[in-house]
Amino acid sequence: MKLYKLPFVMHEPGAETEDKFMAEIPALPGCRAWGDTAAQTLENLQSVAAAFIESHADMGDDLPLEVEAASVEIAKNFVLNEVLVTV
């Protein structure tokens, strides 16, 4: 199993996003998700990104190098401990 740590961009609700939050992963062209809240949008984006990556694997297509470089092989007992702090 691999863990991908991919940067994303969250857009605030507005006319361009149909008054919903929209998030996208620039390294995965076309990988976008919408939601009524930022948290819901991020959850949707995680699902879309997983499907995007699985689809590439199923089709035998290579992922962009930037995405592969952001992956880490993980064991079943792996616990992710990370906090993001902005000041």
GROMACS elastic network, one bead per residue, 0.5 to 0.9 nm:
[ bonds ]
;  ai    aj funct       b0    kb
    1    72     6  0.85035   500
    1    73     6  0.59215   500
    1    74     6  0.57879   500
    1    75     6  0.71832   500
    1    76     6  0.81261   500
    2    71     6  0.61194   500
    2    72     6  0.54189   500
    2    74     6  0.57158   500
    2    75     6  0.87573   500
    3    70     6  0.81606   500
    3    71     6  0.53737   500
    3    72     6  0.51488   500
    3    73     6  0.63298   500
    3    74     6  0.65936   500
    4    67     6  0.73110   500
    4    68     6  0.79154   500
    4    69     6  0.87122   500
    4    70     6  0.55263   500
    4    72     6  0.65083   500
    4    73     6  0.89994   500
    5    67     6  0.83083   500
    5    70     6  0.54677   500
    5    71     6  0.64383   500
    5    72     6  0.83053   500
    6    25     6  0.70114   500
    6    26     6  0.87977   500
    6    27     6  0.76409   500
    6    66     6  0.89814   500
    6    67     6  0.71029   500
    6    70     6  0.65024   500
    6    71     6  0.85564   500
    7    24     6  0.88118   500
    7    25     6  0.62993   500
    7    26     6  0.76087   500
    7    27     6  0.80056   500
    8    23     6  0.66556   500
    8    24     6  0.54958   500
    8    26     6  0.66196   500
    8    27     6  0.85321   500
    9    22     6  0.82699   500
    9    23     6  0.54090   500
    9    24     6  0.54023   500
    9    25     6  0.64581   500
    9    26     6  0.76295   500
   10    21     6  0.70790   500
   10    22     6  0.58471   500
   10    24     6  0.67453   500
   10    38     6  0.76831   500
   10    41     6  0.84798   500
   10    42     6  0.83278   500
   11    14     6  0.84105   500
   11    17     6  0.78255   500
   11    20     6  0.85930   500
   11    21     6  0.57239   500
   11    22     6  0.50642   500
   11    23     6  0.59318   500
   11    24     6  0.84563   500
   11    38     6  0.88906   500
   12    17     6  0.79251   500
   12    19     6  0.81694   500
   12    20     6  0.71733   500
   12    21     6  0.50960   500
   12    22     6  0.68473   500
   12    23     6  0.88571   500
   12    38     6  0.83047   500
   13    16     6  0.79453   500
   13    17     6  0.59092   500
   13    18     6  0.71146   500
   13    22     6  0.72415   500
   13    36     6  0.84903   500
   14    17     6  0.53468   500
   14    18     6  0.61498   500
   14    20     6  0.66983   500
   14    21     6  0.79603   500
   15    18     6  0.51575   500
   15    19     6  0.56434   500
   15    20     6  0.85984   500
   16    19     6  0.74428   500
   16    20     6  0.89509   500
   17    20     6  0.55211   500
   17    21     6  0.66993   500
   17    22     6  0.62935   500
   17    34     6  0.79515   500
   18    21     6  0.84462   500
   19    36     6  0.83799   500
   20    34     6  0.62896   500
   20    35     6  0.57202   500
   20    36     6  0.53931   500
   20    37     6  0.75478   500
   20    38     6  0.89539   500
   20    41     6  0.87926   500
   21    33     6  0.83251   500
   21    34     6  0.55316   500
   21    35     6  0.53718   500
   21    36     6  0.61001   500
   21    37     6  0.62679   500
   21    38     6  0.60441   500
   21    40     6  0.87737   500
   21    41     6  0.64003   500
   22    32     6  0.69779   500
   22    33     6  0.56540   500
   22    35     6  0.66327   500
   22    36     6  0.89714   500
   22    38     6  0.80395   500
   22    41     6  0.64729   500
   22    42     6  0.86436   500
   22    45     6  0.88728   500
   23    31     6  0.85045   500
   23    32     6  0.56057   500
   23    33     6  0.54606   500
   23    34     6  0.64839   500
   23    35     6  0.87602   500
   23    38     6  0.84511   500
   23    41     6  0.65320   500
   23    42     6  0.68833   500
   23    44     6  0.89329   500
   23    45     6  0.67034   500
   24    27     6  0.89130   500
   24    28     6  0.81889   500
   24    29     6  0.85137   500
   24    30     6  0.76386   500
   24    31     6  0.56667   500
   24    33     6  0.65339   500
   24    45     6  0.71864   500
   25    28     6  0.55166   500
   25    29     6  0.72250   500
   25    30     6  0.79754   500
   25    31     6  0.58045   500
   25    32     6  0.67637   500
   25    45     6  0.82695   500
   25    49     6  0.79955   500
   26    29     6  0.59446   500
   26    30     6  0.79981   500
   26    31     6  0.75962   500
   27    31     6  0.84963   500
   27    64     6  0.71596   500
   27    66     6  0.66863   500
   27    67     6  0.64496   500
   28    31     6  0.54691   500
   28    32     6  0.88447   500
   28    49     6  0.78480   500
   28    52     6  0.79616   500
   28    53     6  0.86984   500
   28    63     6  0.83803   500
   28    64     6  0.75907   500
   28    67     6  0.77348   500
   29    32     6  0.85037   500
   31    45     6  0.76269   500
   31    48     6  0.67348   500
   31    49     6  0.63477   500
   31    52     6  0.72424   500
   32    44     6  0.86835   500
   32    45     6  0.63077   500
   32    48     6  0.72667   500
   32    49     6  0.81810   500
   33    41     6  0.60530   500
   33    42     6  0.76554   500
   33    43     6  0.88041   500
   33    44     6  0.58024   500
   33    46     6  0.86978   500
   33    47     6  0.89564   500
   33    48     6  0.70500   500
   34    37     6  0.86462   500
   34    38     6  0.87347   500
   34    40     6  0.79863   500
   34    41     6  0.51326   500
   34    42     6  0.83196   500
   34    44     6  0.70610   500
   34    45     6  0.77054   500
   35    38     6  0.68882   500
   35    39     6  0.81007   500
   35    40     6  0.54354   500
   35    42     6  0.81286   500
   35    43     6  0.88808   500
   35    44     6  0.73767   500
   36    39     6  0.85413   500
   36    40     6  0.66101   500
   36    41     6  0.70328   500
   37    40     6  0.51867   500
   37    41     6  0.61176   500
   37    42     6  0.86307   500
   38    41     6  0.50537   500
   38    42     6  0.61766   500
   38    43     6  0.86431   500
   39    42     6  0.51634   500
   39    43     6  0.62274   500
   39    44     6  0.86221   500
   40    43     6  0.50868   500
   40    44     6  0.61441   500
   40    45     6  0.85409   500
   41    44     6  0.50297   500
   41    45     6  0.60419   500
   41    46     6  0.86427   500
   42    46     6  0.62026   500
   42    47     6  0.87421   500
   43    46     6  0.52278   500
   43    47     6  0.65677   500
   43    48     6  0.88343   500
   44    47     6  0.52131   500
   44    48     6  0.62330   500
   44    49     6  0.86074   500
   45    48     6  0.50062   500
   45    49     6  0.59365   500
   45    50     6  0.84519   500
   46    49     6  0.51463   500
   46    50     6  0.61346   500
   46    51     6  0.86353   500
   47    50     6  0.51843   500
   47    51     6  0.62622   500
   47    52     6  0.85637   500
   48    51     6  0.51379   500
   48    52     6  0.60361   500
   48    53     6  0.86761   500
   49    53     6  0.61477   500
   49    54     6  0.84847   500
   50    53     6  0.52352   500
   50    54     6  0.60481   500
   50    55     6  0.84462   500
   51    54     6  0.50257   500
   51    55     6  0.59089   500
   51    56     6  0.85807   500
   52    55     6  0.51919   500
   52    56     6  0.64249   500
   52    57     6  0.88735   500
   53    56     6  0.51901   500
   53    57     6  0.64134   500
   53    58     6  0.87352   500
   53    63     6  0.74017   500
   54    57     6  0.50671   500
   54    58     6  0.60820   500
   54    59     6  0.85846   500
   55    58     6  0.50181   500
   55    59     6  0.61125   500
   55    60     6  0.84631   500
   55    61     6  0.83873   500
   56    59     6  0.52318   500
   56    60     6  0.60659   500
   56    62     6  0.66238   500
   56    63     6  0.67148   500
   57    60     6  0.50142   500
   57    61     6  0.60284   500
   57    62     6  0.73433   500
   57    63     6  0.81800   500
   58    61     6  0.77069   500
   59    62     6  0.89292   500
   62    65     6  0.82466   500
   62    68     6  0.88194   500
   63    66     6  0.81353   500
   63    67     6  0.63265   500
   63    68     6  0.64003   500
   64    67     6  0.53486   500
   64    68     6  0.65269   500
   64    69     6  0.87411   500
   65    68     6  0.50848   500
   65    69     6  0.60195   500
   65    70     6  0.86057   500
   66    69     6  0.51906   500
   66    70     6  0.64559   500
   67    70     6  0.51097   500
   67    71     6  0.67290   500
   68    71     6  0.53266   500
   68    72     6  0.85941   500
   69    72     6  0.82528   500
   74    77     6  0.81703   500
   74    78     6  0.60752   500
   75    78     6  0.52414   500
   75    79     6  0.89939   500
   76    79     6  0.87511   500
